Amino acid sequence: MAVRGKYLLISDNAALLTGMLANANQKTTRKPAIFAAGFDHQREKDNFARLAGLLDRPAGRSGAGSSPDFFFGNMGSLSSTLSGLSSENIVVCDMGDKVNQTVTYQWGR
């Protein structure tokens, strides 16, 4: 974690934080993002499967005919389907007359 003026930079990856700090004073002509997020599928797939298992479980019911409350018992399979995906990043910028959304997928080899 680091603070530079009005910016709070947080990362659980030291190299990423170092890179952000190295570019913190760099000027840009681009409008700032109103939303930015990333998901490291390779690192979080086990946690995602565990969460999906909890969400897919029917609440207080069991036996034939029981259906899950949320994702119909198949949310965990989404992670398996995307097993080749390393990460996903989303950046949303409000350009005034339009909103640009950039989604970048990084696939493993």
Residue, then its C-alpha position, 0 to 999 in steps of 0.5 A: m500500500a502507498v499514498r501519493g497525494k490524493y491517490l491510494l495505491i493498493s496491491d498484494n503484488a509487490a512488483l505491480l505496486t512498484g510499477m504503479l509507483a514508478n508511473a504515478n507522476q506520469k502525465t496523460t491526455r486520457k480521461p481517468a477511469i471511473f472503474a477499474a478491476g481485475f481478476d487473476h483466474q489462475r490464482e483465484k480459481d480454487n477460491f472461486a470454485r469454493l464460493a460457487g460450491l457454497l452458492d450452488r448448494p440448495a438452502g435447507r433442502s436436499g433430495a431429488g427435485s431440489s434446485p440451488d437458490f442461485f446458479f442452478g448447480n453449474m457456476g463452478s463449471l464456468s471456472s473449469t470452462l475458462s481454465g485456459l484464462s489467466s486473467e481479466n481486466i476491465v477499465v471503464c472511462d466516461m468520455g462525456d458523450k459516451v462510456n468506453q469499456t475495455v475488457t482485456y483477457q489474458w490466456g495461458r499457454 
